[in-house]
Amino acid sequence: MSRHRIALAMASGVASTLLLAACGSSTDNSANTGAAVAPGATAPVETTTPADAGTSDSGASMVSTNMVMAKEMSGMGTVVTDAKGFTLYRYAKDQVNMSMCTGSCAQTWMPVMADGTPQAMGLTAKIGTVTRDDGMKQITLAGWPLYRYMGDTKAGDMNGQGKNGTWNAVTPAGKMMAMSSGTSSSSGTKSGSSGTGSGSGGSSMSGMPGM
């Protein structure tokens, strides 16, 4: 009887030892999962940044609108804006029904995407859409793709006018607004005043057409 008890006790002790060893191994494995961390250092935390809702699959920033309209800008004439009143632009390197502004260009000059079927108000040119390389539908006017400038922070801004010599606000006819349109009248006024002030001013004016 005593031998039987001794045998049971030994068997129980062996089982306990094996169980403890298994638990220790499991703990070590779970602790060693991932990269090793130096003593005193903080383990790195992996984070995932959600995709920007204003960015397409190709990385281009974008805005969308369901209305393109003509709006009078103080001192600049009538330009095309979106439904929120932001100035819309054309890119000189574009082709009719083809956008050449992609990648980093499209992050600064945001393609204006169609929110459903685009509507027009006060425009003389035909509104339409063109499919970009990423499959998105960009609004066009007279076939030219439209953009909004990242540097315009509020409705009525025209900070992109003449930018880099390739960007201009759009007229209701779909044309690029000339840079000189806002300054020619003022320079003309100055020339006229100098002409009426003296005879020398008049001779100066007569030579201007040949310049």
C-alpha positions in Angstrom: 0.0 0.0 0.0 2.8 2.4 0.9 4.6 1.6 -2.4 1.4 2.3 -4.3 1.0 5.7 -2.6 4.7 6.5 -3.3 4.3 5.7 -7.0 1.2 7.9 -7.2 3.0 10.7 -5.5 5.9 10.5 -7.9 3.6 10.3 -10.9 1.8 13.4 -9.7 5.1 15.3 -9.2 6.2 14.4 -12.7 2.9 15.6 -14.2 3.2 18.9 -12.3 6.7 19.5 -13.5 5.7 18.9 -17.1 2.7 21.2 -16.7 4.8 24.0 -15.3 7.4 23.6 -18.1 4.6 23.8 -20.7 3.2 27.0 -19.2 6.7 28.5 -19.0 7.3 27.7 -22.7 4.0 29.2 -23.7 4.7 32.4 -21.8 8.2 32.7 -23.3 6.8 32.3 -26.8 4.2 34.9 -26.4 6.7 37.4 -24.9 9.1 36.8 -27.8 6.6 37.5 -30.5 7.7 40.5 -32.7 11.0 42.4 -32.7 13.3 42.3 -29.7 13.2 45.5 -27.5 16.4 46.7 -25.9 16.3 47.1 -22.0 14.8 50.4 -21.0 13.4 51.1 -24.5 9.7 51.5 -25.4 8.3 49.0 -27.8 7.2 50.6 -31.1 3.5 51.0 -31.7 2.2 50.2 -35.2 -0.4 52.7 -36.4 -2.5 52.9 -39.5 -3.4 56.3 -41.0 -6.9 56.4 -42.6 -7.0 57.4 -46.2 -7.8 61.1 -46.8 -11.4 61.4 -48.1 -10.2 64.1 -50.5 -7.6 62.0 -52.2 -8.0 59.7 -55.1 -6.3 56.3 -55.6 -3.6 57.9 -57.6 -2.7 60.3 -54.7 -4.3 63.4 -56.3 -6.2 65.8 -54.1 -9.7 66.6 -55.4 -12.8 68.5 -54.8 -16.3 67.8 -56.1 -19.2 70.0 -57.0 -22.6 69.7 -58.8 -22.6 73.3 -60.0 -20.3 75.5 -62.1 -21.2 79.1 -62.4 -20.2 82.6 -63.5 -19.3 85.1 -60.8 -18.2 88.7 -60.9 -14.9 89.3 -59.2 -14.0 92.8 -58.0 -11.6 94.4 -60.4 -11.1 91.1 -62.4 -14.3 90.7 -64.4 -16.4 87.5 -64.6 -14.8 84.2 -63.8 -16.0 80.6 -63.3 -16.4 79.3 -59.8 -17.7 76.1 -58.1 -20.9 76.0 -56.0 -19.0 77.4 -53.0 -17.6 80.4 -54.9 -14.0 79.2 -55.3 -12.3 80.3 -58.4 -11.7 77.6 -61.1 -8.6 77.5 -63.3 -7.2 76.1 -66.5 -3.8 74.5 -67.1 -1.9 75.7 -70.2 -0.3 72.3 -70.7 -3.7 70.5 -70.8 -5.3 69.3 -74.1 -9.0 69.3 -74.9 -10.6 66.5 -73.0 -7.2 65.4 -71.5 -5.7 66.4 -68.2 -1.9 66.7 -68.0 -1.9 67.6 -64.3 -1.3 64.4 -62.3 0.8 63.3 -59.3 2.2 66.2 -57.2 0.6 68.7 -59.6 -2.8 67.4 -58.8 -2.1 67.8 -55.1 -1.7 71.5 -55.5 -4.1 72.1 -58.3 -7.1 70.0 -57.3 -9.1 68.4 -60.2 -12.8 69.4 -59.9 -14.8 66.2 -59.9 -18.4 65.9 -60.9 -20.8 65.2 -58.0 -23.4 63.6 -60.2 -24.4 65.4 -63.4 -22.7 68.8 -63.4 -25.0 71.8 -63.8 -24.0 75.2 -65.2 -25.3 78.7 -64.4 -24.4 81.8 -66.4 -21.9 80.1 -68.7 -21.6 80.4 -72.5 -19.4 77.4 -73.0 -20.6 73.8 -72.8 -20.0 71.9 -69.6 -18.9 68.3 -69.6 -16.6 65.7 -68.1 -13.5 63.8 -68.9 -12.3 60.5 -67.4 -8.9 60.8 -65.7 -6.3 58.1 -65.5 -7.6 57.1 -62.1 -11.1 56.6 -63.5 -12.6 59.7 -61.8 -14.8 62.1 -63.8 -13.4 65.6 -64.0 -15.5 68.6 -65.0 -14.6 70.4 -68.2 -15.7 73.7 -69.8 -15.5 73.8 -73.6 -13.6 70.6 -73.2 -10.9 72.0 -70.9 -10.4 70.3 -67.5 -11.2 72.6 -64.5 -9.1 72.8 -61.3 -9.2 74.6 -57.9 -6.0 76.0 -56.4 -4.9 74.8 -52.9 -3.7 78.4 -52.2 -7.2 79.8 -52.4 -8.5 79.5 -48.8 -11.9 81.3 -49.2 -14.5 82.0 -51.8 -13.4 84.9 -54.1 -9.7 84.3 -53.8 -7.7 84.3 -57.1 -4.2 83.5 -55.8 -3.6 81.1 -58.6 -4.1 83.6 -61.4 -1.0 83.6 -63.6 0.8 81.1 -61.3 4.0 79.8 -62.9 2.9 81.3 -66.2 0.7 78.2 -66.9 -2.4 78.7 -64.7 -5.2 81.1 -65.3 -8.8 81.6 -64.1 -11.5 80.6 -66.5 -14.0 82.9 -68.2 -17.6 81.8 -68.8 -16.6 81.1 -72.4 -14.1 78.5 -71.2 -11.0 80.7 -72.1 -8.1 81.5 -69.9 -8.4 85.0 -68.3 -5.5 87.2 -69.4 -3.2 88.6 -66.8 -3.2 92.1 -68.4 -7.0 92.5 -68.3 -6.9 93.9 -64.8 -3.9 96.2 -65.3 -4.3 97.5 -68.9 -7.1 99.9 -67.9 -5.1 101.5 -65.1 -2.0 101.9 -67.3 -4.2 103.4 -70.0 -5.6 105.9 -67.5 -2.1 107.0 -66.5 -1.0 107.3 -70.1 -4.1 109.4 -70.9 -3.5 111.7 -68.0 0.1 112.3 -69.0 -1.1 113.0 -72.5 -3.5 115.7 -71.5 -1.0 117.2 -69.1 1.6 118.3 -71.7 2.5 118.2 -75.3 5.5 116.0 -74.6 3.1 113.4 -73.2 1.2 113.5 -76.5 4.3 112.8 -78.5 5.1 109.9 -76.2 1.6 108.4 -76.8 2.0 108.7 -80.6 5.1 106.4 -80.4 3.4 103.7 -78.3 1.8 101.7 -81.1 5.2 101.0 -82.6 6.5 99.4 -79.3 
